[in-house]
């Protein structure tokens, strides 16, 4: 089976969040299972681009907004990621350093999808599956099935659409209808939702199968999807949730070169302590206290706006019995609040505003608890990384967090769960963490070993996707 993944992100070429991690790992594991999986993405000007060797495989042109544009497709030569990686370049649109955040993002990603469909239509053979990820690839199923330029070559190719975050749908007004290549006008309804062209809604309507990254999140989308609730209810027969996996080659405390001290479940306590001591020396914290960390985007979805108050109250209420560490960036106001606390709570709290891949690995390894009070969490990968490194996840009972963490108050439990994204819930959960750390050492050691044994690799999830593909071939 040949699978083409179309995505705006793929680690390590370009990553802004979990989408990059998924697309950087899933194809590798599908190849390991005996299939041919490839990734197509935009050619951003990133460090990875300049550090590797590429070959030109195709050149072509398409029309956007009545303007003819040329595109080229290059391929990474060595297959170093475990799959073929193709980059699409379009001058003045995709030749930029950042993935998102430009005023012309709509034009950028529509043109990218047009180029991909044009390229695929020129193949001598056809792939079995075109797997589109998030709204930046959401128009591809419509283009393949209904647009005159592509449907004669691609209409019969099966498409799968995966929603990594339903909050971002890519909608734009019908005043830009000319971005869409010619199609039979009675099919306009496949593009429309609430009087706008909505790529995510279009993909849900047009793809053969629709998935999201956890069963609970798929259920939640039927009740809370920023206006798309009805479409998920109507199309529920072709929708399913498949939990993401993690790349256990990258996230492995026994082989992780970012760590100060590598470890496995047999010496987890000692290994974690060495890494915690390194963090404590970097950030002025006490290595003998429990370390509660947050890693992620500082945005409302992650409930980052309540972190300053929740951390402050936790430090005061429990007399500084726990330390807190933040790694992330996002809302400038939240960044400023968290940074200003560094001096106020010196010795109890610190933050690194920004992102550092090496530091994130050490935090997963050296922390005792990972805080994830998310308002929205389709799957969540951070809690899976935490489990792999013997770090207890403190999570809200929602989305993928609901599916992957069991509260330690239940049989075979290994996490701390909260019902709401609130200051009170975080403070209360912090109290449970402090009690577990100081008063239930043996239980904590057992939980760490149990967590590290849980198989959250891509092996199982990759097979679920292959089974899904097979069902529509």
Secondary structure by P-SEA (a helix, b strand, c coil): cbbbbbcccccccccccaaaaaaacaaaaaaaabbbbbbbbcccccaaaaabbbbbccccccccccbbbbbbbbbbccccccbbbbbbbbcccccccccccccaaaaaaaaaaaaaaaaaaaccccccccccccccccaaaaaaccccccccccccbbbbbbbcccccccccccccccccccccccccccccccccccaaaaaaacccbbbcccaaaaaaaacccccaaaaaaaacccbbbbbbbcccccccccccccccccccccaaaaaaaaaaaaaaaacccccccbbbbccccccccccccaaaaaaaaaaaaacccbbbbbbbcccaaaaaaaaaacccccccccccccccaaaaaaaaacccbbbbbcccccccaaaaaaaaacbbbbccccccccccccccccccccccccccccaaaaaaaaaaaaaaacccaaaaaaaaaaaaaccccaaaaaaaaaaaaaaac
